[in-house]
Amino acid sequence: MGEELKLLGAWGSPFSWRVEIALKMKGVKYEYSEEDILHNKSPALLKFNPVHKKVPVLIHNGKPIVESHVILEYIDETWKDNLILPRDPYKRAMARFWAKFLDEKCMQTLWKSCTSIGAEREKAHEEARLLLSTLEGELKGKKFFGGETVGFVDIMANFVGYWVGVIQEAVGADVLTEGEFPLLCKWAEEFQNRPVIKENLPPKDKFLAFFKVQAEMITSFYKNKREFWVFLGLWFDWVLCVCVMSFFAVIKVYSNGILGVCCFLIVIVRDNDESQFN
Ligand SMILES: N[C@@H](CCC(=O)N[C@@H](CS)C(=O)NCC(=O)O)C(=O)O
């Protein structure tokens, strides 16, 4: 087939990387185009992913496919060698279930547990531990989530297998540790050592430097957010104090006024009464 296959991606994106790995596992040739997602998205990205404007976008013979898990399924159905998803319908359904769990539950929490600070970090850390324990349980008696070889769930779990380790190193966090999650750590090692993965991992030094900057930005965001709330709290106390004082002052002026009016009326009434007797 004289096919045209192009991937719009970003070097540090676990989502783009999923697609690259799937294409490489299948041995499919493609053209790669690096997107500057932070500063300058290309017209092609905006045109082919107008809904989310995000990478990855796979363009096959002019037709775009977006969302990494959708792209993985498309690749698996289009190029049949080295199947990524299991053939058995139940196992396929379960693979999709875990993929959803990874993207919807784990990714955000793991990211937050590595980058937030204070109470927010503690909370995210606890949540991340629970999620990682669930994944640890899923690996019991297996080398990979997919069984003996890397499959759909392993590719979807790439951020646990590589990204979390690098982010932890960059920011000094310890969410995923060998002591607490031995099966997951062993899996991450096996995963990274698979030839197709090892040869295509994003460079660690570049990654560390990138995440240090990102983490500093995010940490200062959380710090500013906390300082903002402290400032707002103090400001609110002050406003409350002024309101209470004003309230009592008004009551006092008002009651003095009433008292004055009452005295005035009493004097008038008495004057009137006395003049009747004269
Ligand atoms: N759910 C999407 C997520 C894609 C995504 O978040 N891509 C990021 C890069 S890691 C992106 O392009 N961000 C650009 C933006 O948010 O504007 C997928 O699975 O493909």
The ligand as a Tripos MOL2 file, in Angstrom:
@<TRIPOS>MOLECULE
LIG
   20    19     1     0     0
SMALL
NO_CHARGES

@<TRIPOS>ATOM
      1 N1         -6.2320   12.1950   26.3930 N.3       1 LIG1
      2 C1         -5.2350   12.6200   25.4710 C.3       1 LIG1
      3 C2         -4.2360   13.4980   26.2120 C.3       1 LIG1
      4 C3         -3.2520   14.1900   25.2810 C.3       1 LIG1
      5 C4         -2.4830   15.2980   25.9910 C.2       1 LIG1
      6 O1         -2.8030   15.7010   27.1080 O.2       1 LIG1
      7 N2         -1.4490   15.8140   25.3040 N.am      1 LIG1
      8 C5         -0.6920   16.9190   25.8560 C.3       1 LIG1
      9 C6          0.7800   16.5940   25.8140 C.3       1 LIG1
     10 S1          1.2770   15.5240   27.1030 S.3       1 LIG1
     11 C7         -0.9090   18.1510   24.9910 C.2       1 LIG1
     12 O2         -0.8910   18.0890   23.7860 O.2       1 LIG1
     13 N3         -1.0910   19.3040   25.6250 N.am      1 LIG1
     14 C8         -1.2940   20.5440   24.9660 C.3       1 LIG1
     15 C9         -2.3430   21.3890   25.6100 C.2       1 LIG1
     16 O3         -2.8900   20.9940   26.6510 O.co2     1 LIG1
     17 O4         -2.6310   22.4530   25.0790 O.co2     1 LIG1
     18 C10        -4.5580   11.3930   24.8650 C.2       1 LIG1
     19 O5         -4.6410   10.3140   25.4600 O.co2     1 LIG1
     20 O6         -4.0260   11.5080   23.7580 O.co2     1 LIG1
@<TRIPOS>BOND
     1     1     2 1
     2     2     3 1
     3     2    18 1
     4     3     4 1
     5     4     5 1
     6     5     6 2
     7     5     7 1
     8     7     8 1
     9     8     9 1
    10     8    11 1
    11     9    10 1
    12    11    12 2
    13    11    13 1
    14    13    14 1
    15    14    15 1
    16    15    16 2
    17    15    17 1
    18    18    19 2
    19    18    20 1
@<TRIPOS>SUBSTRUCTURE
     1 LIG1         1 GROUP 0 **** ****
